[in-house]
């Protein structure tokens, strides 16, 4: 976590993903922005690479595949950065 402001419900963080990691389809209770700093994300038939930017609100997204691993800057505003997904 780089910065946290509980009054705003804001959390900024760097997230590192190991090679081969797959994050299942999920949703957050907050709006969030993601800037890809390293590696690649494969999602929805697209390849996202460093410099790509993603913004979303409480909508399901993913799965995200990280074949080479990766590093993202992520900012959550208006709620918890917790991920929610169906384990099935």
Backbone as JSON, one array per atom type, in Angstrom:
{
  "sequence": "XXXXXXXXXXXXXXXXXXXXXXXXXXXXXXXXXXXXXXXXXXXXXXXXXXXXXXXXXXXXXXXXXXXXXXXXXXXXXXXXXXXXXXXX",
  "N": [[0.86, -1.18, 0.0], [0.64, 2.12, -0.94], [-0.55, 4.55, -0.36], [-3.16, 5.49, 1.83], [-6.4, 6.57, 2.57], [-8.74, 6.66, 4.75], [-11.0, 8.26, 5.22], [-11.77, 9.13, 2.68], [-12.13, 6.71, 1.56], [-10.13, 5.63, 0.03], [-7.54, 3.77, -1.51], [-4.29, 3.35, -2.58], [-2.07, 1.34, -4.38], [0.75, -0.81, -5.16], [0.74, -3.7, -7.06], [2.02, -6.87, -7.35], [2.29, -9.58, -9.55], [2.76, -13.07, -9.83], [4.41, -15.05, -12.37], [2.26, -16.81, -14.53], [0.01, -16.53, -12.96], [-3.52, -16.44, -12.51], [-6.18, -14.35, -12.22], [-9.41, -14.72, -11.18], [-12.66, -13.98, -12.71], [-14.08, -11.12, -11.25], [-15.39, -8.71, -8.86], [-15.39, -5.4, -7.47], [-16.28, -3.45, -4.59], [-15.82, -0.83, -4.93], [-14.95, 1.99, -7.07], [-12.28, 1.73, -9.41], [-8.94, 2.21, -10.63], [-6.39, 1.18, -12.88], [-3.04, 0.99, -13.75], [-0.87, -0.44, -15.94], [2.31, -1.47, -15.23], [4.33, -3.31, -15.67], [4.95, -6.43, -17.38], [2.33, -8.49, -18.85], [-1.21, -8.52, -19.39], [-3.65, -10.82, -20.17], [-6.85, -10.72, -21.34], [-10.29, -11.04, -22.08], [-9.79, -11.65, -24.81], [-7.84, -9.83, -25.46], [-4.6, -8.24, -25.3], [-2.97, -6.61, -22.79], [-0.5, -4.19, -22.05], [2.5, -2.64, -20.59], [1.78, 0.72, -19.7], [-0.83, 0.7, -20.55], [-4.13, 1.52, -19.48], [-6.75, 1.01, -17.2], [-10.07, 1.55, -16.22], [-12.7, 1.13, -13.93], [-15.97, 0.54, -12.54], [-18.29, -0.83, -10.24], [-18.44, -3.36, -11.72], [-18.36, -6.68, -13.01], [-15.2, -8.11, -13.94], [-12.5, -9.65, -15.74], [-11.61, -13.11, -16.39], [-8.19, -12.33, -15.52], [-5.15, -12.99, -16.96], [-1.75, -13.58, -16.25], [0.77, -14.28, -17.89], [3.56, -13.87, -17.84], [3.99, -12.82, -15.4], [3.65, -9.73, -13.53], [3.32, -6.14, -12.86], [1.32, -3.76, -11.37], [-0.03, -0.49, -10.89], [-2.57, 0.35, -8.75], [-5.59, 1.97, -7.92], [-8.11, 2.38, -5.62], [-11.29, 3.74, -4.99], [-13.81, 4.85, -2.84], [-14.62, 2.67, -1.37], [-13.87, -0.67, -0.24], [-10.81, -2.31, -1.27], [-11.16, -4.96, -1.6], [-11.5, -8.06, -3.33], [-14.15, -9.78, -4.85], [-15.31, -12.96, -5.66], [-16.77, -15.83, -7.25], [-16.12, -18.97, -6.07], [-16.63, -21.22, -7.51]],
  "CA": [[0.0, 0.0, 0.0], [1.42, 3.35, -1.07], [-1.29, 5.62, 0.3], [-4.51, 5.09, 2.24], [-7.17, 7.64, 3.2], [-10.0, 6.02, 5.13], [-12.1, 9.23, 5.1], [-12.19, 9.11, 1.27], [-12.28, 5.33, 1.1], [-9.15, 5.5, -1.06], [-6.33, 2.98, -1.3], [-3.4, 3.26, -3.73], [-1.11, 0.27, -4.12], [1.43, -1.55, -6.21], [0.4, -5.11, -6.96], [2.92, -7.71, -8.13], [1.68, -10.86, -9.88], [3.75, -14.06, -10.27], [4.2, -15.64, -13.69], [1.26, -17.87, -14.58], [-1.14, -16.25, -12.09], [-4.8, -16.11, -13.13], [-7.15, -13.76, -11.3], [-10.72, -15.05, -11.73], [-13.61, -12.88, -12.86], [-14.38, -10.62, -9.91], [-15.96, -7.37, -8.78], [-15.0, -4.64, -6.28], [-17.34, -2.55, -4.13], [-15.36, 0.53, -5.18], [-14.4, 2.31, -8.37], [-10.84, 1.53, -9.36], [-8.14, 2.48, -11.81], [-5.23, 0.31, -12.92], [-2.04, 1.31, -14.75], [0.05, -1.56, -16.06], [3.7, -1.01, -15.18], [5.2, -4.36, -16.18], [4.31, -7.68, -17.74], [1.16, -8.42, -19.73], [-2.47, -9.1, -18.93], [-4.5, -11.35, -21.22], [-8.23, -10.69, -20.87], [-11.31, -10.77, -23.1], [-9.21, -11.73, -26.14], [-6.92, -8.7, -25.68], [-3.35, -8.22, -24.55], [-2.67, -5.29, -22.22], [0.93, -4.11, -21.79], [2.85, -1.44, -19.84], [1.23, 1.97, -20.19], [-2.29, 0.59, -20.69], [-4.87, 2.03, -18.32], [-8.09, 0.44, -17.07], [-10.9, 2.17, -15.18], [-13.96, 0.43, -13.81], [-16.74, 0.65, -11.31], [-18.73, -2.1, -9.66], [-18.81, -4.29, -12.79], [-17.46, -7.84, -13.07], [-14.16, -8.09, -14.95], [-11.62, -10.8, -15.68], [-10.35, -13.36, -15.7], [-6.94, -11.7, -15.96], [-4.04, -13.94, -16.97], [-0.44, -12.95, -16.19], [1.68, -15.37, -18.29], [4.95, -13.53, -17.51], [3.97, -12.03, -14.18], [3.37, -8.33, -13.84], [3.26, -5.14, -11.8], [0.31, -2.75, -11.65], [-0.42, 0.51, -9.91], [-4.02, 0.27, -8.65], [-6.19, 2.92, -7.0], [-9.51, 2.1, -5.31], [-11.93, 4.9, -4.37], [-15.21, 4.7, -2.49], [-14.93, 1.4, -0.73], [-12.77, -1.59, 0.03], [-10.17, -2.91, -2.43], [-11.4, -6.4, -1.57], [-12.02, -8.72, -4.52], [-15.2, -10.78, -4.58], [-15.57, -13.84, -6.8], [-17.42, -17.11, -6.98], [-15.09, -19.99, -6.09], [-16.99, -22.3, -8.44]],
  "C": [[0.9, 1.23, 0.0], [0.77, 4.48, -0.28], [-2.68, 5.1, 0.65], [-5.16, 6.26, 2.94], [-8.55, 7.07, 3.51], [-11.19, 6.96, 4.99], [-12.65, 9.27, 3.68], [-12.54, 7.71, 0.8], [-11.32, 5.06, -0.05], [-7.95, 4.68, -0.62], [-5.56, 2.92, -2.61], [-2.35, 2.21, -3.41], [-0.39, -0.19, -5.37], [1.1, -3.02, -5.98], [1.32, -5.89, -7.9], [2.28, -9.08, -8.3], [2.76, -11.84, -10.33], [3.41, -14.57, -11.67], [3.2, -16.79, -13.6], [0.03, -17.62, -13.73], [-2.37, -15.92, -12.93], [-5.73, -15.58, -12.05], [-8.53, -14.01, -11.89], [-11.58, -13.8, -11.96], [-14.03, -12.44, -11.46], [-14.98, -9.22, -10.01], [-15.45, -6.73, -7.48], [-16.19, -3.77, -5.87], [-17.01, -1.09, -4.43], [-15.04, 0.73, -6.66], [-12.89, 2.08, -8.28], [-10.2, 1.82, -10.71], [-6.88, 1.62, -11.72], [-4.32, 0.76, -14.06], [-1.05, 0.16, -14.78], [1.47, -1.02, -16.16], [4.67, -2.03, -15.77], [4.44, -5.63, -16.47], [3.16, -7.46, -18.71], [-0.04, -9.01, -19.01], [-3.21, -9.58, -20.17], [-5.91, -11.41, -20.67], [-9.17, -10.37, -22.03], [-10.73, -10.75, -24.51], [-8.24, -10.6, -26.46], [-5.66, -8.9, -24.85], [-3.1, -6.79, -24.1], [-1.21, -5.29, -21.78], [1.25, -2.81, -21.04], [2.39, -0.15, -20.53], [-0.27, 1.91, -20.41], [-2.96, 0.92, -19.37], [-6.28, 1.44, -18.36], [-8.81, 1.19, -15.97], [-12.21, 1.41, -15.13], [-14.67, 0.76, -12.52], [-17.27, -0.72, -10.97], [-19.27, -3.06, -10.73], [-17.84, -5.48, -12.77], [-16.43, -7.66, -14.2], [-13.21, -9.26, -14.7], [-12.25, -11.98, -16.4], [-9.19, -12.59, -16.34], [-5.84, -12.74, -15.85], [-2.73, -13.17, -17.05], [0.61, -14.0, -16.59], [3.13, -15.13, -17.89], [5.08, -12.88, -16.14], [3.69, -10.59, -14.53], [3.4, -7.45, -12.61], [2.28, -4.07, -12.24], [0.24, -1.74, -10.51], [-1.95, 0.52, -9.92], [-4.51, 1.26, -7.6], [-7.67, 2.59, -6.85], [-10.09, 3.31, -4.59], [-13.39, 4.57, -4.08], [-15.57, 3.37, -1.88], [-13.67, 0.56, -0.57], [-12.13, -2.07, -1.28], [-10.37, -4.42, -2.52], [-11.97, -6.89, -2.9], [-13.1, -9.71, -4.09], [-15.38, -11.62, -5.83], [-16.19, -15.12, -6.31], [-16.36, -18.19, -7.11], [-15.42, -21.14, -7.03], [-16.58, -21.87, -9.8]]
}
